[in-house]
Every structure is written in structure tokens, then in C-alpha cells.
Amino acid sequence: MTADPFVVIGGDAAGLSAASKCKREAPDRDVVVFEKGRWVSYAHCGTPYFVKGEVEQLTDLLSLSPTEVDDRGIDLRREHEVVDIDTDGRTVSVRAPDGDRVEQPYGDLLVATGAHALTAPVGGSDLPGAFSLHGLDDAAAIRAALEPPGEATPESLGGGDYLDPAVIDRYAAWEPPETVAIVGGGSVGVEMSEAFTARGLDIHLFQRSGHVLDPFGEAVAERVETELRERGVALHMETEVERLAGDDRVERLECAGGTALDVDLALVGVGVRPNVGLVADTPVELGESGAVAVDDCGRTAVDGVYAAGDCAEARHTVTGEFDWVPLGLTANRAGRAVGQTVAGDPKPTGDIAGTAVVKAFDQECGRVGIVDHERARQAGFDPVTETITTASRSGYYPGAAEIVVSLTADRESGRLLGGTIVGTDRAAVRIDTVATALEGDMTVDEVENLDLAYAPPFSPVWDPVLTAAKVLNGSLEETAGN
Ligand SMILES: Cc1cc2nc3c(=O)[nH]c(=O)nc-3n(C[C@H](O)[C@H](O)[C@H](O)COP(=O)(O)OP(=O)(O)OC[C@H]3O[C@@H](n4cnc5c(N)ncnc54)[C@H](O)[C@@H]3O)c2cc1C
């Protein structure tokens, strides 16, 4: 091995994108990836659909097998946890599977350690039967608990020797649950409502604030709440869960204010936090969000140390400030850019706009940019929002469905700040038009004049985003005229 290997901590989206790109651009450079778990190159995003049963095997959620990673010339070390970073000596200290410590020098280092599910606010989250969903092991354990007793094995789940058989055996022995509590109405809580419904469970979703899917705004939340209720999910809004309780497994949920519910299983999805513990004792700095502070190429405050993905910040398209929005494309794209940069050809990781989509049964939801007025004001804007309801296709064409679009702009400049969409019939992906407009710093007037495609099976003459822009532009002009 050369004296200046590119060492990557974390073997998923950001880490392996960086390793692959660096190896492709600089084939002679040694690239070492340390992954503390057994899985690498896996799709968190598919885990709700694995629990639902739509995705059959865990292996279906892998992009690259360890062998394919090896074939790329990457030195992949699974079950190797990096436990210390010495930025002066340019070395990382690694715990090998046998417990031994190994010192690994680096020329460049990428911290791609991702995020972890937050459980601390909910007491008893460590009880058996209380799950979070952050990784394939969690997904496998939940599915084992849902299947008829004795049916799930590491092999039947597609996990083979990647899964801990003791965990799977324990949950596979359980009678399937009847009542399940979901704590948290974010994307994971909403997606898991669908997964548990498909399994015939009695579902209670608890949300501390007044709406589910907070970052998607009210217009989306109201639709999704209606959909959830119609599908039989009991919503407990403005209800804070204090703790999960039980003797040797979760049996009860207790809320502030005295509400309690007997449950057989609980899913805690109250948010994620960046995994930054490794850099705590190094000169690597954190940003205001608590994630690693980086520049536009993913460089940290320390020479030769980069960060990318869920553990790192990125520059926000609308505010121009660094922000933390942990999402899949952000991680893959930032990792790939860092790989190119360390290979000698610096590349920006790209701005983020918080573009996100989520499915709530038949409702498809999208959001991008800044849609919350308080947040917009903090960033120095004077926000105006208009919401329209229109059809997804020409009204006469079969399959036309209602679609709700909200756009937010700055009153003074007319600049588009963000938007949300909810509906059926491929509604969510229309958010990409709004994301593109944000990236181009477009005003609402410019968005209104975009030449978007029309044919009856796909869209009305005025695409729903154009209609929303037209209405918002009218509002802005009215205000300007006053
Ligand atoms: C249930 C769920 C659904 C999601 N759905 C979507 C979606 O629909 N769309 C979307 O855009 N995003 C979604 N996301 C987010 C998306 O999965 C993440 O943004 C993405 O996986 C981040 O990639 P990453 O490489 O930064 O981190 P991760 O994928 O978390 O990978 C980090 C890796 O680092 C390893 N690691 C950590 N510490 C160490 C250490 N000290 N030593 C060695 N290895 C270490 C971890 O074991 C892990 O494998 C979802 C996430 C979850 C949990």
C-alpha cells in the first residue's frame, strides 16, 4: 500500500460513492473503506417496503455486493469500526472483528458515518419490540416479528450470515402483533403506517405537533392525515409520547397528559442526528446544525479531512447558508464529488434544496426549498404562499386526479423560495420542476413562463406548477400595486 491512501469511514451511499469515483479517476491510488457493520451499499429508503413485503429479500436492497466493491479495486473492510482519528499523525485507529486495534495511516480521509435514529426522547425505546428503522438489521427484526411464529429465518429474509440469528430467532418466535404504535409522524412514520396496514395491524400514530410531515407544510399534511384516517390509522395529534413500558418487552405506551395504550409493538421515528462522535476530539469543526462543517467541496477545517452525506452539512440553494438535510441523493452526490476531488480534480458537492418525496398510501407528497414562513423570515425573506387545486391531466382524459400545489415566494423580489405538492397520479415527481426553478434562482414570473410539456394523458394545458405560479404571481402583483 502507498503511503497516502484515501481512507473512507462508512460503507454506504456517501462512502462508497467516494471510494468508487476516486478509484475510477486515480486507479493507482489505494482506497480503503472501513464499515463497522456487515452490510455495505444498501438502500435505507427501501426498508419500509421490505417490512411491508413488497420487497421480498434484503439482498434486493443492495446496490453493490462486497465482491463487486472488491472488483472495483477498493480495499473494503467490513466489521471494522473506526474508533479514533489522529489528524496530526494522519492515522485512524480501527477495531477489527477480533477486537484488535489496527492503526491505518491516510493521505486523505472521508468521514461518511451517516446518521442515527433518535430515540432518547422516548423512554423505554430499548425494550424488545420497540424498534427504530435505521438499517437492514432493524428492518429484518421488525419483519421477523410480523411473520407467523417460526417462519422468519436469516435466510428467508435474504440476510444469510449478515444477520444476527439470535435477534431474528427471538422475534420469529413471537406471536404476530395486533396493535402497533408509531411514535412520530415524519416520513418514516408515514411510510411505516402503510407497511403495517398491509400486515393487517391496528395502528396508532402519535405526533407531538399538530400535523404529520411537518417539513411538507399544511396543505400536504391535511391530505395525508385524511388518507391515513381513511385507511384506518388512528391519529393522536398533539400528543407527546413519554415512554414505552413493559416487563421484558414493550406492552404499553404512556403519553404526557395521561393517555396510555396497550401495544404489542412500537416503531419510534422521531428524527435522526448526524454521527459526529468520531470527530468530537479532533479539530474538525461542526456547523450550527451539529453536522460536520464543510466547504463547497466537502473539505472540513482540517487539511486532508472531508465529510459527506448524512453526517455533513451542505450549502442551501435558497439561503446560500450551510444547512443539514440528510437525504439519499445528497449523500451519493457529495461522496462522488469528494472522490473526484481527492483524485486531483476538485469538484463541488452541489447545493441542496431539501427536495423530498414521500408516499402515504395513494397520496404522493413532494416538497422543496423553504415553505415555512418563520424559516423564510429568519433567512431574510418576506414570504407569500398561494395554494391551488387542479387536475393532473386534462379533465376529460381518463385518470385525471386532483393535485394540490403550494408555491412560496419572496414578496419584494418575486423570487421563488419553495413549494409542495400532494396528490395521486405521479404528483410527487412534479416537485422536480420547482427544484429546478430554485436551482436557477427563478422568480415566480419566470416560472409562470416556463415552456412545460402538455398532452391530455400527462398534464392539463397549464401544468399544475404553472397554474400555481400564475396565481402566486397575481398575488405578488396585487401587493406591489397596493
Ligand atoms: C427508513 C429510511 C428511509 C429513507 N428514505 C429516504 C428516501 O426515500 N429518500 C431519500 O432521499 N433519503 C431517504 N433516507 C435517507 C438516506 O437513506 C440517507 O440520506 C443516506 O443513506 C445517507 O447515506 P450516508 O452514506 O451518508 O449514511 P449511511 O447510509 O447511514 O451510511 C453510513 C455508514 O457508516 C457506517 N459507520 C458509522 N460509523 C462508523 C465507524 N465509526 N466506523 C466504520 N463505519 C461506520 C455505518 O455503519 C453506515 O453503514 C431514508 C433513511 C431511512 C433511515
The ligand as an ORCA input file, in Angstrom:
! r2SCAN-3c Opt
* xyz 0 1
  C     -36.013      4.348      6.792
  C     -35.318      5.359      5.944
  C     -35.888      5.746      4.747
  C     -35.257      6.699      3.949
  N     -35.854      7.068      2.781
  C     -35.268      8.003      2.010
  C     -35.862      8.399      0.780
  O     -36.928      7.899      0.388
  N     -35.228      9.350      0.044
  C     -34.049      9.920      0.446
  O     -33.510     10.779     -0.260
  N     -33.446      9.537      1.586
  C     -34.028      8.607      2.376
  N     -33.417      8.207      3.533
  C     -32.119      8.817      3.890
  C     -30.967      8.142      3.154
  O     -31.046      6.763      3.331
  C     -29.648      8.690      3.697
  O     -29.629     10.067      3.415
  C     -28.414      8.028      3.110
  O     -28.406      6.650      3.353
  C     -27.160      8.653      3.717
  O     -26.036      7.979      3.282
  P     -24.683      8.049      4.114
  O     -23.692      7.237      3.370
  O     -24.370      9.436      4.451
  O     -25.043      7.371      5.515
  P     -25.492      5.875      5.845
  O     -26.287      5.309      4.756
  O     -26.123      5.918      7.191
  O     -24.106      5.097      5.946
  C     -23.158      5.386      6.931
  C     -22.358      4.129      7.198
  O     -21.273      4.450      8.059
  C     -21.056      3.358      8.938
  N     -20.316      3.849     10.095
  C     -20.745      4.761     11.008
  N     -19.772      4.983     11.928
  C     -18.714      4.206     11.582
  C     -17.425      3.984     12.146
  N     -17.046      4.625     13.240
  N     -16.595      3.112     11.550
  C     -16.986      2.451     10.420
  N     -18.197      2.611      9.857
  C     -19.058      3.476     10.421
  C     -22.476      2.902      9.256
  O     -22.492      1.584      9.750
  C     -23.167      3.046      7.912
  O     -23.119      1.857      7.158
  C     -34.019      7.251      4.353
  C     -33.429      6.844      5.556
  C     -34.070      5.927      6.349
  C     -33.432      5.505      7.653
*
